[in-house]
Amino acid sequence: MIDVATTWEQATSALTAGDYDTALTVLETALREARPPERAPLALYLASVQSLYGESGVRETRVALQNALRADPAIASTALYRALNAEVQARAAAQPSGPAQPDPAALVPADLREAAEPLARFHALCALALLGDPQGALDVHLPVNELPEHLRWRLRSWQADAHEQLGQTTEAAHLYAEAAHLSTGLNRAVMLQEQAALLLQQGDPAGAKRALDGARPLYPAALQSEDDGLNLATWHYLRAQAQLNLGQPDAALDAIREADRLERQYGDPSYGVALVRGQVMTHLGQTEQAISTFEEALKLASDADRPYANHELGVALLDLDRPVDAREKLEAALSDPDYPFGPEVLADLAECDYRLGRLAEAQSGAEQALAQGAVVPASLVLGSVALDYFQLDDALEHYERVIREAAPESRDWVTAHQMAADVMSQQGFPDPAAAYAHAQQALTHTPESDEWYGTLQELLSKAEALMGRQSGRTLN
């Protein structure tokens, strides 16, 4: 005689150890040997395990649910059957050629979200998340210790994803960290990588690097599957972004090349890897190579990703002083009303106008971009226009705004210090100490090969001499 509870306990023990094959064998063997009354609940447990395979497990999950119904038609009214069926329908609707998406409230009604059985509530939560109702998923009350161990990290992962859909990235990052703590092996590595991706989005590359440092040793020396290879490609992709943001572009280039190699070995090249490779090359001054890489990213991009690739390509073309070509790509990016960096594109279009000698249009576009929040790129354009009109006070104001708002030591920050020092020299050094400070900050981050290096040294010397006269020192 087969005991359902004991069989499920044996299956969950195997799942906790990461042994899916044993768990499936335990349940399938029990199903063959069980009497009809036990077959229906066992089939539901089998469906629960098959659902963990995601899209690739939809067919097997549906078959298990059908077997449960054949064994006992009354099981269709149970919360676990209904929740699993809702998850299957939600996954089917998420496919490009799938049916219309059901209404979350109809497919997962209140009684199902409040079901007594924790496993049913877990699958109801999954269905809500898949149906695009993240808040509904988060509202399902499900303490993590009520679930079998193999589902605890998955619960936190689903909840993290729901917070991420709601734009609550801090909460999502914390939940991915907890999911990593609750999981083992490659599952832990993937959760740490999800956390790292959010930390990068939040501007914390050091935190992302720490998470990635914890993930890398969890990969076996010899990768076991295509999924392992693609997950490791993602690790290198994230690592490249962290290193680039930490000022390590050479290491970032090595990482993104490895990500590209792994993608091509285990799958297909992706838009994201191509985009980051172009960004790294731009940072290293390899602009021609960056453009071809951004063009590759554009070919690989989905409709949602295309404006990002067009924007990056437009900026790279501007770096090569090709404003006409750049404008074409930037206007394509701006044509997408959902692109979140529209103000920055406006500022880059204003830069195109400036390069083409259309000062009035450049000023108007930059003012519009500034009003919409693109403070740093718009102010740089406004500073250039003001200089061309010899409006030195206005130019200085724009460059000082860049210094306040740009990330310290970034290219824009250094440029603004260079220009502020130069403007002050054109004004006749009304405040030599301020001019000296700007020139010194810029010189610290300007390589000797840069044409600005000698200019900044001259500005420093002039400002220092004027400071000496103002202090009353006698210069020999």
Buried (B, 14 or more C-beta within 10 A) or exposed (E): EBEBEEBBEBBBBBBBEBBBEBBBEBBBEBBEEBEEEBBBBBBBBBBBBBBBEEEEBBEBBBBBBEBBBEBBEEBEEBBBBBBBBBBBBBBBBBEEEEEEBBEBEEBBEEEBBBBEEBBBBBBBBBBBBBBBBBEBBBEBEBEBEBBBBBBBBBBBBBBBBBBBBBEBBEBBBBBBBBBBEBBBEBBBBBBBBBBBBBBBBBEBBEBBBBBBEBBBEBBEEEBEEEEBBBBBBBBBBBBBBBBBBBEBBEBBBBBBBBBBBBBEEBEEBBBBBBBBBBBBBBBBEBBEBBBBBBBBBBEBBEEEBBBBBBBBBBBBBBBEEBBEBBBBBBBBBBEBEEBEBBBBBBBBBBBBBBBEEBBEBBBBBBBBBBEBEBBBBBBBBBBBBBBBEEBBEBBBBBBBBBBEEBEEEBEBBBBBBBBBBBBBBEBEBEBBEBBBBBBBBBBEBBEEEBEBEEBBBEBBEBBBBBBEEEEEEEEE
